[in-house]
Amino acid sequence: SVLAAIKATHANEYVLNLAKQESAQGCAAIAHFPDSIYKQSLLDLADFAVTRSY
């Protein structure tokens, strides 16, 4: 099955690591923006996207 192949190849871990790298790059790209609720929302969204467990 597809799920078995994903687990056997550790594809989920690989993709999660890529997502974390992209999230970190995105956060770094806006680090120089002035602090605001909008910047914080983007940072929170990036964190949520890679830490959610469902």
N, C-alpha and C positions, 0 to 999 in steps of 0.2 A: 504494500500500500504506500501511498504518498507519505503518510505520517511516519511509517517505519523507515522509509528512505531518509526523511529529514532527520530523524533521531539517529540513525546509523551514521550519517555523515556529519553530524553536529552542525548542520546548516543553520539551525536556529541561533546557536551561540555565535556563529560567524556573522550572521546578519545583525544580531544585537550589537556586537562590537562595532560593526560599520555604522550603525545608527548612532551609537554613542560618540563615535568620532565626528560624524556629521553634525550632531547636536553641539558638540564642543566647538567646532569650527563656526557654527552659526552664532553661538554665544560670544565667541571671540570677535566676530565681525561687527557686533553691535556694542562691544564693550566701551568704545569711545563715545557713544551717544550719551547725552545727558540723562541722568536718572529721571525716570517718569513712570507713571503707572503703565504706560504702553510698553516701555522697555521691559519692565518687570513682568508684564503679562507674557511677552515673548520668551523671556528666560524661563518662566514657570512652565509654559507650554512645551518648550524643548526638554525640560527635565521630566515632565509628566510623560511625554512620548516614549522615553527610554526607561522609565522606572515602573510604569503600570504593570500590573500582574494579572490582567484579565484580557 
